[in-house]
């Protein structure tokens, strides 16, 4: 098993940081080797309740010996966050940002260290239930051992992919970063239509959510590609074929393409705004 970083520090203790911390603790990581910086008393109390003793508004001893520091704040707060920690980082400490739009070069500038080993990470909200998908891009200073350690950390909340090009982080945003909302929107539409067809909300929701879960499990656990799985459900002249023909008439693929391209464009705009 890959060696996890000896100590891990968090800057920001919101939902994503809490999900990673929870996953690490569930995997048996020693809570004494975790620490966090967050000005919110509610966030500090929450982490204390998880058994993490070094929590506060300033870096403590564990933070200063962290091999990995995960900065989990919104892009507009990144400058203040890095300003507060940069004097407390060892030269070999990897700083991983989960903020959209903050480039590797901008992160290095904010840390006042052009040789800092930094990683950009684009996770998604299913990490909250251990089923996330994260895209990762590392600066050249990050070693293979450090990559493996980060893989192990993010692996506790889902699957990971390493990207060869930093620009592909924006593509990850358009696919998996924002992707859960696309599926939620489709589920909303199915539930609403089920209600219009006569089902009560609870029944329509139960059937829709279980169908989405089952389809995702089939797609991830079967060797057949998704287009083959779709064909397996679609009997010639049957009900599913009729529904899919209607989707085709409305050009579902083009609709999805436009939405994802709009997401990509906004991610690229944010990169110019913040990075």
Residue pairs with C-beta under 8 A, 6 or more apart in sequence:
1 152
2 148
2 149
2 151
2 152
3 145
3 148
3 149
3 152
4 24
4 29
4 149
4 152
4 153
5 66
5 67
5 68
5 94
5 149
5 150
5 153
6 33
6 65
6 66
6 67
7 33
7 34
7 35
7 62
7 63
7 65
7 66
7 67
7 68
8 24
8 29
8 33
8 34
8 35
8 66
8 67
8 68
8 69
8 70
8 153
9 34
9 35
9 36
9 37
9 59
9 62
9 63
9 66
9 68
9 69
9 70
9 85
10 17
10 20
10 21
10 34
10 35
10 36
10 37
10 38
10 69
10 70
10 72
11 36
11 37
11 38
11 69
11 70
11 71
11 72
11 73
11 81
11 84
11 85
12 36
12 37
12 38
12 71
12 72
12 73
12 77
12 81
13 21
13 36
13 37
13 38
13 40
13 43
13 44
13 46
13 47
13 55
13 72
14 38
14 43
14 72
14 73
15 125
15 128
16 72
16 98
16 123
16 127
17 36
17 70
17 72
18 46
18 47
19 127
19 128
19 132
19 157
20 70
20 72
20 127
20 153
20 154
20 156
20 157
21 34
21 36
21 47
21 50
21 52
22 50
23 127
23 130
23 156
23 157
24 34
24 153
24 156
25 31
25 34
25 50
25 51
26 130
26 156
27 156
31 50
31 51
31 52
31 53
32 53
32 62
33 62
34 52
34 54
34 62
35 52
35 54
35 55
35 60
35 62
35 63
35 66
36 43
36 44
36 47
36 52
36 54
36 55
37 55
37 56
37 57
37 58
37 59
37 63
37 84
37 85
38 44
38 47
38 55
38 57
39 57
43 55
44 55
44 56
47 55
48 55
54 60
54 61
54 62
54 63
58 84
59 84
59 85
59 88
63 69
63 85
63 88
64 88
64 89
64 90
65 90
66 93
67 92
67 93
67 94
67 146
67 149
68 93
68 94
68 96
68 146
68 149
68 150
68 153
69 85
69 89
69 93
69 94
69 95
69 96
70 96
70 98
70 121
70 153
71 78
71 81
71 82
71 85
71 95
71 96
71 97
71 98
71 99
72 98
72 99
73 81
73 99
74 99
75 99
75 100
75 101
75 102
75 270
75 273
75 274
76 274
78 97
78 99
78 102
78 107
78 110
78 274
79 110
82 95
82 107
82 110
82 111
83 110
86 110
86 111
86 112
86 113
89 95
89 111
89 113
89 116
91 113
91 115
92 117
93 117
94 117
94 118
94 119
94 142
94 146
94 150
95 107
95 111
95 116
95 117
95 118
95 119
96 118
96 119
96 120
96 121
96 150
97 107
97 118
97 119
97 120
97 121
98 121
98 122
98 123
99 274
100 122
100 173
100 177
100 267
100 270
100 274
101 267
101 270
101 271
101 273
101 274
101 275
102 110
102 120
102 274
102 275
103 120
103 166
103 271
103 275
104 118
104 120
104 137
104 139
104 166
105 275
106 274
106 275
107 116
107 118
107 120
107 275
108 114
108 115
108 116
108 118
108 139
111 118
115 141
116 139
116 141
117 138
117 139
117 141
117 142
117 143
117 146
118 138
118 139
118 141
118 142
119 136
119 137
119 138
119 139
119 142
119 150
120 136
120 137
120 166
120 169
121 134
121 135
121 136
121 150
121 154
122 134
122 135
122 136
122 169
122 172
122 173
122 176
122 177
123 132
123 133
123 134
123 154
123 157
123 158
123 177
124 132
124 133
124 134
124 176
124 177
124 178
124 179
124 180
125 132
125 180
126 132
126 133
126 158
126 180
127 134
127 157
127 158
128 157
130 156
130 157
130 158
131 158
132 154
132 157
132 158
132 159
133 158
133 159
133 160
133 161
133 176
133 179
134 154
134 157
134 158
134 159
134 160
134 161
134 176
135 160
135 161
135 163
135 168
135 169
135 172
135 176
135 177
136 150
136 151
136 154
136 160
136 161
136 162
136 163
137 162
137 163
137 165
137 166
137 168
137 169
138 146
138 147
138 150
138 162
142 150
147 162
151 160
151 162
154 160
161 172
163 169
163 172
169 267
170 264
170 267
170 268
170 271
171 264
173 263
173 264
173 267
174 260
174 261
174 263
174 264
174 267
175 260
178 263
182 256
182 259
183 212
187 208
187 209
187 212
190 204
190 208
190 211
191 201
191 204
191 205
191 208
192 204
194 203
194 204
194 207
194 208
195 201
195 204
199 207
215 229
218 229
219 226
219 229
222 229
224 232
230 244
233 240
234 240
234 241
234 244
235 241
